[in-house]
Amino acid sequence: MLLVIDVGNTNTVLGVFSGGELTNQWRISTRLELTADELGVVLAGLFQAAGVSFKEVDHVAISSVVPSANEALVEVCRRQLDTEPLVVGPGVRTGVQIRYDNPKEVGADRIVNGLAAFRKYGGPAVVIDFGTATTFDAIAANGDYLGGAIAPGIKISMDALFARAAKLPSFELMVPRGLEGVIGKNTVESMQSGFVFGFVGQIEGIVDRMRAELGGGCRVIATGGLASLISAHTKAIEVVDDRLTLDGLRFIHELNRATV
C-alpha cells in the first residue's frame, strides 16, 4: 500500500492507495510544534480508526510547502512505517517541464497538481487550488508547467477583515438561504455575499484571462477545501477534484519507482 501526504500551511491531507484505489483519506491541521513522537501518535490513531495496519504500508510519498514540518514527518516514516519516504523536490522525477524563471520557486503541491490535472484531464488546463492561498496554475497542451497566479486565500482574507474591523460579526462562509441575487439585507448576509461572490468574480476574471493565453480546449479543474462552495456559483470551473493532489503524488511515486 502507498501512503501519500500533502502538507499545506493550514491543513495536511493524507491518503492510502491500494493499487490505483484510494481506500482512505484524512484531513488534519498542520501543527509545526508536534514532535515525531506526537505526530506518530496522531498517525497511529487515524490508521487504527480506519482499521489499517502500519505493516500494510510499503511506500510513502510526500509533498510539502512547509519545510520545517518535514523532519518530524520523515522520522515518523522511518521509525514507525520502516520506509524511506519519497519527498517531492529537486532530484525527484515528476515528468513535468517547469517553464518558470526559477523552477525552485514553484511549490511542490503546484507541480503535483499540474501533473495530476494533465494525466487525468489533458491540456491545456488551469488548476485552481483553494488553500491558505488561492493558486492558479497554467498547464500547456503538452503538459508543461507554464506558471500561474497567487492570490490571498478565502479564509485568511476573512481573518484579516475580522482583525481590522472590530464591529463586524463572525459568520459562516455560505450563500444565505433565500438570498436573491447578490444584495444582502443585513450585515452578515452582506459579508457572506461579498466573500462568496467576490471570490467567484476573482476566479472568473483570472480564468478568462488564462484561457485567452492558453488557447481553445482549456480545462479548468479546482481542488482544495472550498472548491465545492465556489464552484457551485460559477460556470468557470468545470471539475472539482478533491483527490487531485493525492493522485498526483501516486503518479510521481509510480514514475520514480519505475526508474529505480
Contacts in CASP RR format, 6 or more apart in sequence:
PFRMAT RR
TARGET T0000
AUTHOR 0000-0000-0000
METHOD contacts of the structure
MODEL  1
MLLVIDVGNTNTVLGVFSGGELTNQWRISTRLELTADELGVVLAGLFQAA
GVSFKEVDHVAISSVVPSANEALVEVCRRQLDTEPLVVGPGVRTGVQIRY
DNPKEVGADRIVNGLAAFRKYGGPAVVIDFGTATTFDAIAANGDYLGGAI
APGIKISMDALFARAAKLPSFELMVPRGLEGVIGKNTVESMQSGFVFGFV
GQIEGIVDRMRAELGGGCRVIATGGLASLISAHTKAIEVVDDRLTLDGLR
FIHELNRATV
1 16 0 8 1.000
1 17 0 8 1.000
1 18 0 8 1.000
1 19 0 8 1.000
1 23 0 8 1.000
1 52 0 8 1.000
1 56 0 8 1.000
1 57 0 8 1.000
1 58 0 8 1.000
1 59 0 8 1.000
2 16 0 8 1.000
2 17 0 8 1.000
2 18 0 8 1.000
2 19 0 8 1.000
2 57 0 8 1.000
2 58 0 8 1.000
2 59 0 8 1.000
2 60 0 8 1.000
2 61 0 8 1.000
2 250 0 8 1.000
2 253 0 8 1.000
3 14 0 8 1.000
3 15 0 8 1.000
3 16 0 8 1.000
3 17 0 8 1.000
3 57 0 8 1.000
3 59 0 8 1.000
3 60 0 8 1.000
3 61 0 8 1.000
3 81 0 8 1.000
4 14 0 8 1.000
4 15 0 8 1.000
4 16 0 8 1.000
4 17 0 8 1.000
4 60 0 8 1.000
4 61 0 8 1.000
4 62 0 8 1.000
4 63 0 8 1.000
4 246 0 8 1.000
4 249 0 8 1.000
4 250 0 8 1.000
4 253 0 8 1.000
5 12 0 8 1.000
5 13 0 8 1.000
5 14 0 8 1.000
5 15 0 8 1.000
5 60 0 8 1.000
5 61 0 8 1.000
5 62 0 8 1.000
5 63 0 8 1.000
5 64 0 8 1.000
5 73 0 8 1.000
5 85 0 8 1.000
5 249 0 8 1.000
6 12 0 8 1.000
6 13 0 8 1.000
6 14 0 8 1.000
6 62 0 8 1.000
6 63 0 8 1.000
6 64 0 8 1.000
6 109 0 8 1.000
6 112 0 8 1.000
6 245 0 8 1.000
6 246 0 8 1.000
6 249 0 8 1.000
7 30 0 8 1.000
7 62 0 8 1.000
7 63 0 8 1.000
7 64 0 8 1.000
7 65 0 8 1.000
7 66 0 8 1.000
7 69 0 8 1.000
7 70 0 8 1.000
7 73 0 8 1.000
8 30 0 8 1.000
8 64 0 8 1.000
8 65 0 8 1.000
8 66 0 8 1.000
8 109 0 8 1.000
8 131 0 8 1.000
8 132 0 8 1.000
9 30 0 8 1.000
9 65 0 8 1.000
9 66 0 8 1.000
9 131 0 8 1.000
9 132 0 8 1.000
9 133 0 8 1.000
10 29 0 8 1.000
10 30 0 8 1.000
10 131 0 8 1.000
10 132 0 8 1.000
10 155 0 8 1.000
11 27 0 8 1.000
11 28 0 8 1.000
11 29 0 8 1.000
11 30 0 8 1.000
11 131 0 8 1.000
11 225 0 8 1.000
12 27 0 8 1.000
12 28 0 8 1.000
12 29 0 8 1.000
12 30 0 8 1.000
12 69 0 8 1.000
13 25 0 8 1.000
13 26 0 8 1.000
13 27 0 8 1.000
13 245 0 8 1.000
13 246 0 8 1.000
14 25 0 8 1.000
14 26 0 8 1.000
14 27 0 8 1.000
14 28 0 8 1.000
14 43 0 8 1.000
14 46 0 8 1.000
15 22 0 8 1.000
15 24 0 8 1.000
15 25 0 8 1.000
15 26 0 8 1.000
15 246 0 8 1.000
16 22 0 8 1.000
16 23 0 8 1.000
16 24 0 8 1.000
16 25 0 8 1.000
16 50 0 8 1.000
16 52 0 8 1.000
16 57 0 8 1.000
17 23 0 8 1.000
17 246 0 8 1.000
17 250 0 8 1.000
20 250 0 8 1.000
22 243 0 8 1.000
22 246 0 8 1.000
22 247 0 8 1.000
23 52 0 8 1.000
24 50 0 8 1.000
24 52 0 8 1.000
25 243 0 8 1.000
25 246 0 8 1.000
26 46 0 8 1.000
28 42 0 8 1.000
28 46 0 8 1.000
30 66 0 8 1.000
30 69 0 8 1.000
32 66 0 8 1.000
32 68 0 8 1.000
32 69 0 8 1.000
34 42 0 8 1.000
34 72 0 8 1.000
35 72 0 8 1.000
36 71 0 8 1.000
36 72 0 8 1.000
36 73 0 8 1.000
36 75 0 8 1.000
36 76 0 8 1.000
36 79 0 8 1.000
39 72 0 8 1.000
39 73 0 8 1.000
39 76 0 8 1.000
40 76 0 8 1.000
40 80 0 8 1.000
43 76 0 8 1.000
43 80 0 8 1.000
44 54 0 8 1.000
44 80 0 8 1.000
47 53 0 8 1.000
47 54 0 8 1.000
54 80 0 8 1.000
54 81 0 8 1.000
57 81 0 8 1.000
57 83 0 8 1.000
58 83 0 8 1.000
59 83 0 8 1.000
59 86 0 8 1.000
59 253 0 8 1.000
59 257 0 8 1.000
60 77 0 8 1.000
60 81 0 8 1.000
60 83 0 8 1.000
60 85 0 8 1.000
60 86 0 8 1.000
61 85 0 8 1.000
61 86 0 8 1.000
61 88 0 8 1.000
61 249 0 8 1.000
61 250 0 8 1.000
61 252 0 8 1.000
61 253 0 8 1.000
62 70 0 8 1.000
62 73 0 8 1.000
62 74 0 8 1.000
62 77 0 8 1.000
62 85 0 8 1.000
62 86 0 8 1.000
62 87 0 8 1.000
62 88 0 8 1.000
62 249 0 8 1.000
63 87 0 8 1.000
63 88 0 8 1.000
63 108 0 8 1.000
63 109 0 8 1.000
63 112 0 8 1.000
63 245 0 8 1.000
63 249 0 8 1.000
64 70 0 8 1.000
64 73 0 8 1.000
64 87 0 8 1.000
64 88 0 8 1.000
64 108 0 8 1.000
65 107 0 8 1.000
65 108 0 8 1.000
65 109 0 8 1.000
70 87 0 8 1.000
73 85 0 8 1.000
74 85 0 8 1.000
74 87 0 8 1.000
77 83 0 8 1.000
77 84 0 8 1.000
77 85 0 8 1.000
78 84 0 8 1.000
78 85 0 8 1.000
86 92 0 8 1.000
86 252 0 8 1.000
86 253 0 8 1.000
86 256 0 8 1.000
88 94 0 8 1.000
88 108 0 8 1.000
88 111 0 8 1.000
88 112 0 8 1.000
88 249 0 8 1.000
88 252 0 8 1.000
89 108 0 8 1.000
90 104 0 8 1.000
92 252 0 8 1.000
92 256 0 8 1.000
93 252 0 8 1.000
93 255 0 8 1.000
93 256 0 8 1.000
93 259 0 8 1.000
94 111 0 8 1.000
94 112 0 8 1.000
94 115 0 8 1.000
94 252 0 8 1.000
94 255 0 8 1.000
95 115 0 8 1.000
95 255 0 8 1.000
96 111 0 8 1.000
96 114 0 8 1.000
96 115 0 8 1.000
96 118 0 8 1.000
96 143 0 8 1.000
96 144 0 8 1.000
96 145 0 8 1.000
97 143 0 8 1.000
97 144 0 8 1.000
97 145 0 8 1.000
98 106 0 8 1.000
98 111 0 8 1.000
98 144 0 8 1.000
98 145 0 8 1.000
99 140 0 8 1.000
99 144 0 8 1.000
99 145 0 8 1.000
99 146 0 8 1.000
99 147 0 8 1.000
100 106 0 8 1.000
100 145 0 8 1.000
100 147 0 8 1.000
106 145 0 8 1.000
106 147 0 8 1.000
109 129 0 8 1.000
109 245 0 8 1.000
110 127 0 8 1.000
110 129 0 8 1.000
110 135 0 8 1.000
110 137 0 8 1.000
110 145 0 8 1.000
111 145 0 8 1.000
112 245 0 8 1.000
112 248 0 8 1.000
112 249 0 8 1.000
112 252 0 8 1.000
113 127 0 8 1.000
113 129 0 8 1.000
113 137 0 8 1.000
113 223 0 8 1.000
113 244 0 8 1.000
113 245 0 8 1.000
113 248 0 8 1.000
114 125 0 8 1.000
114 127 0 8 1.000
114 137 0 8 1.000
114 139 0 8 1.000
114 143 0 8 1.000
114 145 0 8 1.000
114 248 0 8 1.000
115 248 0 8 1.000
115 251 0 8 1.000
115 252 0 8 1.000
116 241 0 8 1.000
116 244 0 8 1.000
116 245 0 8 1.000
116 247 0 8 1.000
116 248 0 8 1.000
116 251 0 8 1.000
117 123 0 8 1.000
117 125 0 8 1.000
117 127 0 8 1.000
117 137 0 8 1.000
117 139 0 8 1.000
117 219 0 8 1.000
117 221 0 8 1.000
117 241 0 8 1.000
117 244 0 8 1.000
118 125 0 8 1.000
118 139 0 8 1.000
118 143 0 8 1.000
119 247 0 8 1.000
119 248 0 8 1.000
119 251 0 8 1.000
120 221 0 8 1.000
120 241 0 8 1.000
120 244 0 8 1.000
120 247 0 8 1.000
121 219 0 8 1.000
121 221 0 8 1.000
121 239 0 8 1.000
122 139 0 8 1.000
122 143 0 8 1.000
122 219 0 8 1.000
123 139 0 8 1.000
123 140 0 8 1.000
123 141 0 8 1.000
123 142 0 8 1.000
123 143 0 8 1.000
123 217 0 8 1.000
123 218 0 8 1.000
123 219 0 8 1.000
124 138 0 8 1.000
124 139 0 8 1.000
124 140 0 8 1.000
124 141 0 8 1.000
124 214 0 8 1.000
124 215 0 8 1.000
124 216 0 8 1.000
124 217 0 8 1.000
124 218 0 8 1.000
124 219 0 8 1.000
125 138 0 8 1.000
125 139 0 8 1.000
125 214 0 8 1.000
125 218 0 8 1.000
125 219 0 8 1.000
125 220 0 8 1.000
125 221 0 8 1.000
126 136 0 8 1.000
126 137 0 8 1.000
126 138 0 8 1.000
126 139 0 8 1.000
126 207 0 8 1.000
126 210 0 8 1.000
126 211 0 8 1.000
126 214 0 8 1.000
126 218 0 8 1.000
126 219 0 8 1.000
126 220 0 8 1.000
126 221 0 8 1.000
127 135 0 8 1.000
127 136 0 8 1.000
127 137 0 8 1.000
127 139 0 8 1.000
127 221 0 8 1.000
127 222 0 8 1.000
127 223 0 8 1.000
127 244 0 8 1.000
128 134 0 8 1.000
128 135 0 8 1.000
128 136 0 8 1.000
128 137 0 8 1.000
128 203 0 8 1.000
128 207 0 8 1.000
128 220 0 8 1.000
128 221 0 8 1.000
128 222 0 8 1.000
128 223 0 8 1.000
128 227 0 8 1.000
128 237 0 8 1.000
129 135 0 8 1.000
129 137 0 8 1.000
129 222 0 8 1.000
129 223 0 8 1.000
129 224 0 8 1.000
129 245 0 8 1.000
130 153 0 8 1.000
130 154 0 8 1.000
130 222 0 8 1.000
130 223 0 8 1.000
130 224 0 8 1.000
130 225 0 8 1.000
130 226 0 8 1.000
130 227 0 8 1.000
130 230 0 8 1.000
131 153 0 8 1.000
131 155 0 8 1.000
131 224 0 8 1.000
131 225 0 8 1.000
131 226 0 8 1.000
132 153 0 8 1.000
132 155 0 8 1.000
132 156 0 8 1.000
133 150 0 8 1.000
133 151 0 8 1.000
133 152 0 8 1.000
133 153 0 8 1.000
133 156 0 8 1.000
134 150 0 8 1.000
134 151 0 8 1.000
134 152 0 8 1.000
134 153 0 8 1.000
134 154 0 8 1.000
134 199 0 8 1.000
134 202 0 8 1.000
135 148 0 8 1.000
135 149 0 8 1.000
135 150 0 8 1.000
135 151 0 8 1.000
136 148 0 8 1.000
136 149 0 8 1.000
136 150 0 8 1.000
136 151 0 8 1.000
136 206 0 8 1.000
136 207 0 8 1.000
136 210 0 8 1.000
137 145 0 8 1.000
137 147 0 8 1.000
137 148 0 8 1.000
138 145 0 8 1.000
138 146 0 8 1.000
138 147 0 8 1.000
138 148 0 8 1.000
138 210 0 8 1.000
138 213 0 8 1.000
138 214 0 8 1.000
139 145 0 8 1.000
139 146 0 8 1.000
140 146 0 8 1.000
140 214 0 8 1.000
141 214 0 8 1.000
146 214 0 8 1.000
148 210 0 8 1.000
149 206 0 8 1.000
149 210 0 8 1.000
151 202 0 8 1.000
151 206 0 8 1.000
152 160 0 8 1.000
154 173 0 8 1.000
154 195 0 8 1.000
154 199 0 8 1.000
154 226 0 8 1.000
154 230 0 8 1.000
155 173 0 8 1.000
155 226 0 8 1.000
157 195 0 8 1.000
158 173 0 8 1.000
158 195 0 8 1.000
161 168 0 8 1.000
161 191 0 8 1.000
162 168 0 8 1.000
162 170 0 8 1.000
168 187 0 8 1.000
168 191 0 8 1.000
169 187 0 8 1.000
169 188 0 8 1.000
171 188 0 8 1.000
171 191 0 8 1.000
171 192 0 8 1.000
172 192 0 8 1.000
173 192 0 8 1.000
173 195 0 8 1.000
173 196 0 8 1.000
173 226 0 8 1.000
173 229 0 8 1.000
174 192 0 8 1.000
174 196 0 8 1.000
174 229 0 8 1.000
175 192 0 8 1.000
175 193 0 8 1.000
175 196 0 8 1.000
175 233 0 8 1.000
176 184 0 8 1.000
176 188 0 8 1.000
176 189 0 8 1.000
176 192 0 8 1.000
176 193 0 8 1.000
179 185 0 8 1.000
179 189 0 8 1.000
179 192 0 8 1.000
179 193 0 8 1.000
181 193 0 8 1.000
182 193 0 8 1.000
182 194 0 8 1.000
182 197 0 8 1.000
183 193 0 8 1.000
184 190 0 8 1.000
184 192 0 8 1.000
184 193 0 8 1.000
196 229 0 8 1.000
196 230 0 8 1.000
196 233 0 8 1.000
197 233 0 8 1.000
199 230 0 8 1.000
200 230 0 8 1.000
200 233 0 8 1.000
200 234 0 8 1.000
201 234 0 8 1.000
203 230 0 8 1.000
203 234 0 8 1.000
203 236 0 8 1.000
203 237 0 8 1.000
204 234 0 8 1.000
204 236 0 8 1.000
205 236 0 8 1.000
207 220 0 8 1.000
207 236 0 8 1.000
207 237 0 8 1.000
208 236 0 8 1.000
210 218 0 8 1.000
211 218 0 8 1.000
211 220 0 8 1.000
219 238 0 8 1.000
219 239 0 8 1.000
220 236 0 8 1.000
220 237 0 8 1.000
220 238 0 8 1.000
220 239 0 8 1.000
221 237 0 8 1.000
221 238 0 8 1.000
221 239 0 8 1.000
221 240 0 8 1.000
221 241 0 8 1.000
221 244 0 8 1.000
222 230 0 8 1.000
222 231 0 8 1.000
222 237 0 8 1.000
222 239 0 8 1.000
222 240 0 8 1.000
222 241 0 8 1.000
223 240 0 8 1.000
223 241 0 8 1.000
223 242 0 8 1.000
223 244 0 8 1.000
223 245 0 8 1.000
224 242 0 8 1.000
225 242 0 8 1.000
227 237 0 8 1.000
227 240 0 8 1.000
227 242 0 8 1.000
228 240 0 8 1.000
228 242 0 8 1.000
230 237 0 8 1.000
231 237 0 8 1.000
231 240 0 8 1.000
241 247 0 8 1.000
END
